[in-house]
Amino acid sequence: MDVTDFINIALIILSISLIALILLQARGGAIGGMFDASAGGQYKARRGLQKTLFNVTIGTSVVFFLLVVVEVFILRGRG
């Protein structure tokens, strides 16, 4: 296995993780927004699990972006 194979596997795992994390965040907001029309105009502080999910999503997206940049430079070096 080559380095690009490991990067590709990591990117697949990270992309699935990002999708799951984003869906977990959207699930709580969408349910509350269906029943309360004024919920869109309110600001709610993130607390507990919601804050942790938000921070993990940001960290995962940064790692994903950095791996994409690394892969682009590796592929450019081979070409």
C-alpha positions as CSV (number, residue, x, y, z in Angstrom):
1,M,0.0,0.0,0.0
2,D,1.1,3.4,-0.9
3,V,0.8,6.7,1.1
4,T,-2.0,7.9,-1.1
5,D,-3.9,4.7,-0.3
6,F,-3.8,5.5,3.4
7,I,-4.8,9.1,2.7
8,N,-7.7,8.0,0.6
9,I,-8.9,5.6,3.3
10,A,-8.6,8.3,5.9
11,L,-10.5,10.7,3.7
12,I,-13.3,8.2,3.2
13,I,-13.6,7.7,7.0
14,L,-13.5,11.4,7.7
15,S,-16.1,12.2,5.1
16,I,-18.5,9.6,6.5
17,S,-17.8,11.0,10.0
18,L,-18.5,14.5,8.8
19,I,-21.8,13.5,7.3
20,A,-22.8,11.8,10.5
21,L,-21.7,14.7,12.7
22,I,-23.6,17.2,10.6
23,L,-26.7,15.1,10.5
24,L,-26.6,14.7,14.3
25,Q,-26.4,18.5,14.7
26,A,-29.2,19.2,12.2
27,R,-31.6,16.7,13.8
28,G,-32.0,18.6,17.0
29,G,-32.6,22.0,15.3
30,A,-34.9,20.8,12.6
31,I,-37.3,19.1,15.0
32,G,-37.6,22.2,17.2
33,G,-38.0,24.5,14.2
34,M,-40.9,22.5,12.8
35,F,-43.1,23.3,15.8
36,D,-42.0,26.8,16.7
37,A,-42.0,29.3,13.9
38,S,-40.1,31.9,15.8
39,A,-37.2,29.5,16.6
40,G,-35.2,30.7,13.6
41,G,-34.8,34.2,15.0
42,Q,-33.5,33.1,18.4
43,Y,-29.9,32.7,19.4
44,K,-29.3,29.7,21.6
45,A,-26.0,29.0,23.3
46,R,-24.4,25.6,22.7
47,R,-24.1,23.6,25.8
48,G,-23.0,20.1,26.7
49,L,-23.2,17.5,24.0
50,Q,-24.2,20.1,21.3
51,K,-21.1,22.1,22.0
52,T,-19.0,19.0,21.9
53,L,-20.5,17.9,18.6
54,F,-19.9,21.3,17.2
55,N,-16.2,21.3,18.2
56,V,-15.6,17.8,17.0
57,T,-17.2,18.7,13.6
58,I,-14.9,21.7,13.3
59,G,-11.8,19.6,14.2
60,T,-12.8,16.9,11.8
61,S,-13.4,19.3,8.9
62,V,-10.0,20.9,9.5
63,V,-8.3,17.5,9.4
64,F,-10.2,16.6,6.3
65,F,-9.1,19.8,4.6
66,L,-5.5,19.3,5.5
67,L,-5.5,15.8,4.2
68,V,-7.0,17.0,0.9
69,V,-4.3,19.6,0.6
70,V,-1.6,17.0,1.4
71,E,-3.0,14.6,-1.2
72,V,-3.1,17.3,-3.9
73,F,0.6,18.1,-3.3
74,I,1.5,14.4,-3.4
75,L,-0.4,13.8,-6.6
76,R,1.1,17.0,-8.1
77,G,4.6,15.7,-7.2
78,R,4.0,12.5,-9.0
79,G,2.5,14.0,-12.2
